[in-house]
Amino acid sequence: QPPPATPPQASSSSAQPNADAVLARAGIKRGDGYKDLNAMLASQTPPDTQPPLEPQGILADVPMETQNNIEQVLIAFASLALTFFLTCGGAIVADTYILLTKAAVPQGVVDTINKLTPLFTPSLGIVLLGSISLGLFKQAQFSDPKQSLVYREDSD
C-alpha cells in the first residue's frame, strides 16, 4: 500500500500567487483595495475589525419631540374614536327606549339616532385600530435600548 499523500506546505511567498490566481479567476483585479493583501497573507492576521453595532430601536432616528407629537395624535384619534363608539351605543339605547315607551320624540332626534345606530359595529373596529396603533407605537418606544422610557415609581 502506498503511503498517504501529504499536502504540500504553502509558504507565505507561495500564498501570494494562489491569491492572485483566485482573484483573477473571479474577475477581480488587484487595485487600491488590495494593497495590504500581501501583508495580511504573510502575517496570517485577520484584518481590523470594527466593534459590533449596538442594537437600535425602530424609532432611534426619530427625534423625541416628533415622537411626542405622534403619540398625541394617536391618543387623540383613539379618544375620538372611543367617544364616537360610545355615542353610537347611546343612540342604540335611546332608540330602544323610544321603541319601548312609545315616547314622542322630535323627528331630528329620530333621524340622528337612525344615522348613528348602524355605525356602532364599524366604530368598534375604528376604536380597535386606534388602540392597537397607539400600543404598537408605545411598544416601539419602549423597545429602543437608547431611550430611557422605563416606567418607574418613586419609593417613599
PEDAPE-V880596 format. One record per pair of residues at least 24 apart in sequence whose C-alpha atoms are under 10 Angstrom apart, sorted by the first residue. I is the first residue (numbers start at 1). GAP is how many residues later the second one is. If there is no record, write none. Layout:
{{I/GAP} {I/GAP}}
This chain:
{{11/30} {11/31} {12/26} {12/27} {12/28} {12/29} {12/30} {12/31} {12/32} {13/25} {13/28} {13/29} {14/28} {15/26} {15/27} {16/25} {16/26} {54/91} {54/92} {55/89} {55/90} {55/91} {56/87} {56/88} {56/89} {56/90} {56/91} {57/83} {57/84} {57/85} {57/86} {57/87} {57/88} {57/89} {57/90} {58/79} {58/82} {58/83} {58/85} {58/86} {59/78} {59/81} {59/82} {59/83} {59/84} {59/85} {59/88} {60/80} {60/81} {60/84} {60/85} {60/86} {60/87} {64/77} {64/83} {67/70} {67/71} {67/74} {70/64} {70/67} {71/62} {71/63} {71/64} {71/66} {71/67} {72/62} {73/61} {74/56} {74/57} {74/58} {74/59} {74/60} {74/61} {74/63} {75/55} {75/56} {75/58} {75/59} {76/54} {77/49} {77/50} {77/52} {77/53} {77/54} {77/56} {77/57} {78/48} {78/49} {78/50} {78/51} {78/52} {78/53} {78/54} {78/55} {78/56} {79/48} {79/51} {79/52} {80/46} {80/47} {80/50} {81/42} {81/43} {81/44} {81/45} {81/46} {81/47} {81/48} {81/49} {81/50} {82/41} {82/42} {82/44} {82/45} {82/46} {82/48} {82/49} {83/40} {83/44} {84/32} {84/35} {84/36} {84/39} {84/40} {84/42} {84/43} {85/31} {85/34} {85/35} {85/36} {85/37} {85/38} {85/39} {85/40} {85/41} {85/42} {86/34} {86/37} {86/38} {87/26} {87/29} {87/30} {87/32} {87/33} {87/36} {88/24} {88/25} {88/26} {88/27} {88/28} {88/29} {88/30} {88/31} {88/32} {88/33} {88/35} {88/36} {89/24} {89/27} {89/28} {89/30} {89/31} {89/32} {89/34} {90/26} {90/27} {90/30} {91/24} {91/25} {91/26} {91/27} {91/28} {91/29} {92/24} {92/25} {92/26} {92/28} {93/24}}
